[in-house]
Amino acid sequence: MTFDMDKIFLPSTGVDIVFNMNSLAPYSRSSIIFDINLKNKEITIAQPLTPFSKNTQFRELHLTTIIRDKNRKLRVGVECVQFRIIDTYKLANKTDVSAAVLKYDLPIKETNIRSAFRLPLSTKYAIKGKIIHNNMEYMSSRDFSIRDISLSGLGLKIPKKRNNRTNPLSRIKIHEKILIGIVLINMDQDKPIGTLPVKAQVVRIKPDYSDTHSFMGIKILQLKTDDETILNKFIHEAQVDELKRLSRRIL
């Protein structure tokens, strides 16, 4: 199937910037298109909630969006080979904003939304969690924090020290299996959206994530169908909320 750039990636279209799509720990940031230059193969987008900088590093970068093809929805995207930052980009309403210009390569290809979309958590959409490993319980905010989540896994930030001692979670090795319970929270609602038990496996550890934290990539091994539906809805609503926020910037 072939796709036409000028019919898909249009100004005001909501998009997802996917980092390291084919890695064990892909993650995504939502944005919206300001402009597209088909001749130069460049797309100008709004800076996402977690913005680009000259130090942003990645092995792969894709720009994706969802389209409707007959009776189904599918995610398609292009690979981006370069980017540059525009500190002052003037919108049609004369407002100055920050933007990123992505240089892309064709063709447009269908991508796998299940593995590609990783939701970075915000102040409105949050997740609390509890890890059970070797008969010990570890609580979020004290022993770890959840950086992002997708239908296929989670990204955890692990403090290297806890009470001036090595955090026991730092001793977990790649390929070890863990149980993790997650509570999905929308801060505008009185009750949690859902509480999900998850069987998972550690697939990536980055001990030098920062001076104070390591990073752990978690692959979801088992999630009940009903719980997957709840998580998918949570991710979708958070994504739509962020796109609405970005859209208000260009009105």
Secondary structure, DSSP 8 states (H G I E B T S, - for coil): ----HHHHS-TT-EEEEEESTTSSS-EEEEEEEEEEETTTTEEEEE--SS---TT---S-EEEEEEEEETTEEEEEEEEEEEEEEEEEEE-TTS-EEEEEEEEEEEEEEEE-HHHH--EE--SSEEEEEEEEETTEEEEBTTTBEEEEE-SSEEEEEEESEETTEE-GGGG--TT-EEEEEEEEEETTSSS-SEEEEEEEEEEEEETTSSSSEEEEEEEEEE--HHHHHHHHHHHHHHHHHHHHHHHHTT-
